[in-house]
Every structure is written in C-alpha cells, then in structure tokens.
Amino acid sequence: DVERSRGLGDVYKRQALGALDLAPVQVAELYNTLAAGGYPSRLRAIAGVSTPSGEELLRDELRLHKGVDRRVSHLLTWTMAQVMREGTARGARRYWEADHQFAGKTGTSDGQRDSWFAGFGSTLQATVWVGQDDNREMRLTGASGALPLWARFMEQAGATSLDLRPPRGVQMVEIDPEANLPGGEGCRTLRSIPFIEGSQPDERAPCVRKRSNWFDPVSYTHLRAHETSLH
C-alpha cells in the first residue's frame, strides 16, 4: 500500500504538470480517488448482469483499498475547492448556490490543443475533455472550453456540495497571507488553511502582537496628555 501510494502521488504530480498523455477515463479514475477520500476504485461501465426476472448472473464486486492518506486527500480537495472559489475555475460558480462547494482543476495543453476540466462534489465526479480529432489548435483553455460543459452537466445532474470539514488529523490554522505564516491579533487579514497536525510552521507572522507588547507606555502617555488638554 505504501508503494502504491507513492506511485499514485508521482502520477498526480506528473498529471498536475501536464506531463502524461491520458484518456478522459484515466483522468476520471485519478480524480475519483480524491473524490472517494483517498480510496481508488476501477471505473466500469457494467456493474452486473441479471436475467429479465432479476436473477443475478454476474456482479463486478467493488474492491476498495487505501491508496492515498485521507489527510493528504483532504488537503488536495480543499486546494481544488479554492480553484473553484477564486482561481481559474471561478466562472463555474454562477451555475449553483453561493454556499455550494465543489473541487476541480482546469487543464490546458501547449498550443491550446486540449481543454480539460475534472471535478467533483460529494456524490458525483465528472471529467470533460475538448479537442480536435487531428490535434489542431483550438484556442480554448480549460476554463473557456471544458469548464462550462462540466458545470452545466453537474447542475443538470443535481450534483451536491462537498463537506470540507477537516478529518481527524487535520486542523485549520489562521494564516497571515502576506507572510504565509500563522497569524493572530494584530494581523490585518487572516485566512483559515488546513494543515496535517504538526506540519504547520512554528514561526509566527511579523504582524502578530505579543501580549507583553499590547501595553505601549509611550502611546498611553500621549493619550493621557490629550485627555488633560481637553479638560
């Protein structure tokens, strides 16, 4: 399982960089692992065969095994959900309610010959590829070609929103976006980002105020002088 997990991780890295030639069903199988919380399953068109009376003749049993650590799978899913909230796939948000969350990733090959989008909700995952039979340039990116088709399909199929609550072993940490370090009191903006427990940075953002510095005697003296002048 460890070796398989490493192998899947390597495939995900290469796929993210666009270094693999894959059919849509292969891409769907990769993303299906993330949608299932890290459990890979072989995609199949026929789940079983039965007689007209309902007697089961053959059934393709679903065999699950752990392929990717659930904590790692959650971090990837959360990151792809941000792609849909504010990244290259944000245009799909007009197809569903504002509080609905989906995860996905756009893909565009060199020369804009391939337009990809793969994404999922809580119960449905879909992959869309747009391209020419002769591999000609289309001038379509993943966001302008495949994404609208994916979004319309998910809308019409009634896809349900993701539950992005962190699993056991993952915690949300308030991060200062300017320093990319844990923040706190004194930081102008903070963003909650998931970390595998124990992996968050030990260093704090420069904007964090230490309790010992909350009382500034110089500012207090100026304030008292101002109050005295008012009286």
N, C-alpha and C positions, 0 to 999 in steps of 0.2 A: 504493500500500500504506500509506503514511503517513496519507493522508486517511482510508482505510478503518479503520485502527487507531484514529484519533482518533474516528471515528464510532462504532465499537464501544465505545470507552471511555465515550463520552457515554451510549450506550444502557445500559451496565452501571450507570453512576451513577444514571440515572433509574429503572432497574428495581430497584436496591437500595433506593431511596426509595419504591417502590410507585407511581410516577407514570405508569405505562404500563398500558393495557388490552391484555393479550396472551393468546393461546390457549396451552394447555399445550404444543403442538408448537413454538410460537415460543420459549417459555421453555426448552424442552429443547434447541433449537438454540443458544441463547446459552450454556447451561451445557456443551453438547457441545464448544464451542470451548475452554473451560478444561480439560475432561477430556482433550482431544487436545493439550495443551501449547501452546495458542495458535493452532492451525490450524482455521479454521472449515470446516464441510462442510455441505452441504444435506442435511437429513434426507429420506429417501424410503422409501416402503413397498415398492416393487418395484425390485430390483437388476438384473433382467434377464428376458428371455423366451426360452424354448427349446422345441423340439419334443419330443414324447414320446421320441424316440430320442436326445435330448441335443444336437441341433444348435442352436447359439445363434443366435437371430434378432435379438435386441436386447439391448444391455447399457448400463446407465447408468454411464458412467465416473466414477470418483471423482476430482474435481479439487481438489487441495489448494493453498492459498497461505497465506502467513504473514499472520495478522490481528492478533495480539497478541504483543508481545515475550515470549519464553519465560520470561524472568526475572520479568516482571510477572505472567504467568500462574501461575508457581510461588508468588509471594507471596500471590496471591489464594487459590490452592488450599490453601496452608499455613494461612491465616487461617480458611478454612471448615472445615478439619480440626479447628481448635481449637473451633469452634462445636459440633462433634460430640463433642469430648472433655469440654468443661466449660461449654458455652453452652446455648442454647435447645434444641439437638438432642441433648443428652447422654443422654436417655432411650432412644435407639435402641441404645445400646451393649450392652444386655442381649441383643441378638439375635446377637452374634458374639463371637469370642475377644477377650480383653482387649488383645492386641497388634495387632489389626487396625485399620487406619486408613481412614476414608472422609471425604469432604469434602461439605459441603452447607449449605443455608440454608433456614430457615423463613420463611414469609411469611404475614401476616395483614392483611386489608384493614380499613378503617374500618368499625365496626359488626359486625366478625367475620362478614362475608358471604362471604369467600373464605378458604379454608385451603390453603396451598401448602407443598410441600417439593420441592426439586430437589437432587440429589446424585449422586455418582459414586464408583466405585472405580477400579481400574486398567484394567478392560476393559468396564465396564458403567455407563451413566448412565441415570437414570430421573427423571421428573418426575411429581408427583401433585398434582392439584387436587381439592378437595372444595367443593361449593357447591350451592345450590338453583337450580332452573330459573327461578324467579321472583325470584331475587336477595334472598330473605328472609334475615334474620339467623339464624345457626346456633348462636352461642355456642361456636364452635370456633376455636382458634388453629391456627397452622401446626404447633405441637408436639403438640397434642391430637387433631387431625383427620388431616392428610395424613401426618405423620411416621410413625405406626405402620404405615400401609399401605405406605409406601415401604420401611421397614425389613424388614417381613415378605416383601415381594417380593424385595428384594435377598438376603435369607437363602435363600429357596427357589430363587432363580436361581443361587446359588453365586457371588455377586459376590466378587471377590478384592481384597485390601488394596492400598492405594496405596503407592507408593515415594516417600517425601517427601525423599529425599536431594537437596540443592540442586544445580541445574545449574551449568554454568560461568558465572561472572559473579555468582553469589550466594554469600554467605558467612554463616555463623552467628555471631552476636555475643552474648556474655553480657551481659544487661541486668539492672540493678537495678530491680525492679518499682516500688519506692517513688518513685524519681526519674525512671524511664523514660529512663535514661542508661546507657551502658556501665559495667559494674561490674568487680569484681575482688576481690583479697584485702582482707578487712575488711568486705565486704557480707554481711549475714545470709542473704539468698536471692538466687539468680541464675536467670535464665531465658534459654534459647537462642532467639533470634529471628532469622529470616533478613533480610538486607539486600542490596540490589544493591550490589556492591562500590563503595566510595567515597561511599555515601549515608548511612552511619551517622554519628551525632553525633560531633563532635570532643571535646566536653566530657565529662568523666568524672563519675560519680556521687559525691556527697559522702562516701559510705562507703568509697571506695577509699583504702587506705593507701599513701602514698608510701614508697618504700624508705628514704629519708633519715629517716623518722619511725618506722621499725619499732623502733629502739632508743630507749627512753624512759629517760633518766638518772634521772628522779625515781622512777619505778616500780622501777628497778634498785636505787636507794639504799634504798628501803623494804624490798625483798626481802632485801638483804644484812643490814639491821638485824634483820629477823625471823629470819634464819638464825643470826645471832650470839646472839640471845636464847635460841634453842633449845639452843645449845651451852652 
